[in-house]
Amino acid sequence: MGIYKFDRKDAVAFAAEQHTKIKQKGEELHLYDCPYCHGAGHGDKYTFSINLNTGQFKCLRASCGVTGNMITLSRDFDFSLGSDADEYYRPRRQFRRLKQSADPIIPKEPAVAYLESRGISESVAKKYELTTQTEHDNILVFPFYDEDGRLQFVKYRKTDFDKSKDKNKEWCEANCKPILFGMKQCNNTFDRLVITEGQLDSLSVATAGIENAVSVPTGAKGFTWVPYCYDWVSKYKEIVVFGDCEKEHITLLEDMVRRFPCAIKHVRTEDYKGCKDANEILQRYGPDTVRAAIERAVPVPVNRVLPLASVENVNIYELPKLKTGIAELDRTLYGGLPFGMVCIIAGKRGDGKSTFGSQTMAYALEQGYKIFTYSGELPNYLYKSWFDFQIAGRHHVVENRNEFGTPNRFIARANQELINAWYAENAYIYDNRIVENDEKEDLLKSIERAIQQYGIKVVLIDNLMTAMYIDEQKGNDKYDQQGQFVRNLAKLAIKYDCLILLVAHQRKNSFTSDANDEISGSGDITNLASITLSYNRGSKEEIEKCMIDESQRKLIIAKNRLFGKINLKGIILDYDERSKRIYGDGDNLDYQFGWYRSDGFYEAEQGEIPFEEE
C-alpha cells in the first residue's frame, strides 16, 4: 500500500462534494465557501484555496486561517481519496478480538533454551512473554501487545525449520491487527525508538540493554502496521533503523524516512561487521557490539543538505575569474568576474550594454575560455560583424567613405580568415533563425548541452526578455517565470562552474537610485545574480554639468555578492566607434587579440573592396 500522492482532480472532487462553486486563479483553486468557517457570517467568498501543485489548503480569513492538505480534508470531512489511501490514513477495518490474559505469559523451557541459543537472555524472554505452543515445543510464539497492553497480533516461528520439507518458517494468526512487536515493553520517555526487521533482532537489541526496541510484524516489505502505529511512533524524537544489511543496503530505512516525520537515524553499514542483522552481530560479537552500533547510528542524509564542515575550504580571492579588459572593474572585483555565478549587465535601450557584453566575450576567448552567445535582437551575422570589429581593433578595420560621406567599415579578407580560424572551435552562437514556438523554452537545454558538448565556460544571453518564452497558459505571471528562468541560469552556473552574463533592460522611468531596483521585470532577477553591473549614459544632470560626456558611458558595480565591494559613483568609459571597443582610463584601446600574428598579418590598404573576387 503506497502513500497518497496528490492529484488536482481530488481538489475538484472535494469541492463538488461540498456543493460549492469554484474558480481557478493561477495554480490555486478557490472555493466559494470555506468548509471550516463558512465566511463566519460575514459573507466572505472565495477565501478558501487549494494549491493545485501540492494539495495544501488555507483559508485567507485571518480569524480562520485554517491550513492543511488533502489528507486533512479527508479526515475532517469523511472525504474519500480512494480505498487504499482511506485504509492507510483512516483505517476502519475490523480485526479479530484476541483473548486477553489477566496474567503475564510465563516462558516455557523450550522457548528459553532456543532464545539462549541465539544469544537472547532469559530475562528478555520473560519481559516479552515469549513461549512455545502447548502441543508443539518447536514452535515459538511471539505475542504482539499494543501500547495499552492489549494483545492484538500473534506470530509463530518454527525453531527447527527445514526448507526441504517445511512450507513456512514464520506465519501469523489470520485477521489480526498488525502492530509493532514490543510496544508494550517500551517506556514512556519517547526519546529513541529502535526498529528492526525481525523479532529476534529486536530481542537482541533488548539483550544489549537498549530500551524501546520493536520490530515489524511481517518483514521489510510489509507496512500494513503503519496506520495503527503511526501516532505512537510519531511521538518519538528519534528513530534508529536497525534493518537487515544486504549488499550495503539497509532494509526498512527508505520507507521509514518516507512515512514518518521523526528524526531518522540508521546503524552504519561498517558497524554490521559483515553480519546481516542484530541477532547475528549479537551471536558473533556480543551485546556490547550491538549496543555500540546503535549508539554510533548516524542521521539519514537529507537530499541536497551537507554538513558545513564537509564543504571544501576556498580562498575566494584566488577563485578563477574572467578579466574583462576594463582595468578598474577588474581591480574592484579582485581580478574580474568570478565563475560559477550569474552576472547581470543592465542598461537602457541603446546605451551599449550589448556592446559591453560582446567585448567581455572577446576577452574570454583571449584567456582561453570557450564561449556561447544568445543574441535575441540581432541576426547572427550582425552580431558576428560587431564582435569581429572588437577583436580586430581599430587599426585592422578598413574605413571608406560612401556617396553620402559616411564611413563604410570592414575587415580585410585575410584578417577575417585569421580571426575565424582563431576562434573556430572556441566560439558558438545560438541559431536564432529557428522560429518554432518552443524555441525559447529550448534555450536552457541548448545552453546546458553546449556546456557539456563543447566545454563552454562563458555564456552571454542578450537579453532576458528575448531569451524567455512567456507561457500565457501557465498560471503564474511573467515575473514568476522570469524569476524561474534566472534561477535555472544560476543552477547551471553553479553546476558547471561557468560564468553567465545576462543582459537586462532598465526601466524607462525609475524613481530609485538603486541600480538593482531599476532593472525591468521580477525582483528575483537581481536577487539571484551574484554581480549586477549598470552600463548607461549617466544622468541628465551629470551630462549638463559636464561630469560625463554624451559619448561616454558610466559603469556602476551595484552588487558584488562575492566580495561586497561596489562602486556606485561609476567608472567612466569611452567608446571607439571604429572598433566598437569600450575602454577606460589607462586601458589599452589597441590591445592585440591572439588572432594577430606578425608573420601572417595582412594590412588592408585604404580603399580596398572587401571580399572582392581575385
Sequence and secondary structure as in RCSB ss.txt:
>XXXX:A:sequence
MGIYKFDRKDAVAFAAEQHTKIKQKGEELHLYDCPYCHGAGHGDKYTFSINLNTGQFKCLRASCGVTGNMITLSR
DFDFSLGSDADEYYRPRRQFRRLKQSADPIIPKEPAVAYLESRGISESVAKKYELTTQTEHDNILVFPFYDEDGR
LQFVKYRKTDFDKSKDKNKEWCEANCKPILFGMKQCNNTFDRLVITEGQLDSLSVATAGIENAVSVPTGAKGFTW
VPYCYDWVSKYKEIVVFGDCEKEHITLLEDMVRRFPCAIKHVRTEDYKGCKDANEILQRYGPDTVRAAIERAVPV
PVNRVLPLASVENVNIYELPKLKTGIAELDRTLYGGLPFGMVCIIAGKRGDGKSTFGSQTMAYALEQGYKIFTYS
GELPNYLYKSWFDFQIAGRHHVVENRNEFGTPNRFIARANQELINAWYAENAYIYDNRIVENDEKEDLLKSIERA
IQQYGIKVVLIDNLMTAMYIDEQKGNDKYDQQGQFVRNLAKLAIKYDCLILLVAHQRKNSFTSDANDEISGSGDI
TNLASITLSYNRGSKEEIEKCMIDESQRKLIIAKNRLFGKINLKGIILDYDERSKRIYGDGDNLDYQFGWYRSDG
FYEAEQGEIPFEEE
>XXXX:A:secstr
       HHHHHHHHHHTT  EEEETTEEEESS TTTGGGGTT  S EEEETTT  EEE  TTT  EE HHHHHH
HTT  S HHHHHHHS           SS     HHHHHHHHHTT  HHHHHHTT EE SS TTEEEEEEE TTS 
EEEEEEEETT  TTT S SEEE TT     BTTTTS S  SEEEEESSHHHHHHHHHTT SSEEE SS TT  TT
HHHHHHHHHT SEEEEE  EETTEETTHHHHHHH  SEEEE  GGGGTT SSHHHHHHHH HHHHHHHHHT EE 
  TT   GGGS    GGGS EE  S HHHHHHTTSSEESSEEEEEEE TTSSHHHHHHHHHHHHHHTT EEEEEE
SSS HHHHHHHHHHHHH GGGSEEEE TTS EEEE  HHHHHHHHHHTTTTEEE  TT   TTTTTTHHHHHHHH
HHHH EEEEEEE HHHH    TTSSS HHHHHHHHHHHHHHHHHHHT EEEEEEEB SS   S HHHHBSS THH
HHH SEEEEEE   HHHHHTTSS TT EEEEEEEETTT   EEEEEEEEEETTTTEEEETT  TT   TT  TTT
     TT  TT   
